[in-house]
């Protein structure tokens, strides 16, 4: 019983060490950091706030990329499934033909 208690205690200790944040104060420091509006970055930034135009090619794939990938994935899975079904049915037919030929 003592051995089991030692194992469970060491497991719990290792579990806590895995899920403990490495730098708990660093996260607090980053979240409360204040940025100056007069930094060198904001001065170098252009005053033109218009977004960069997106090419039609990129816009097409941004709109239709996921549906196209989904259709291709479903098509591929269907093809592979039907291929293996055909192979299984053909093997069953060959076995049936073979057993009929030996009985004659």
Secondary structure as UniProt FT lines:
FT   HELIX           2..19
FT   TURN            22..23
FT   HELIX           24..32
FT   TURN            37..38
FT   HELIX           40..44
FT   HELIX           56..103
//
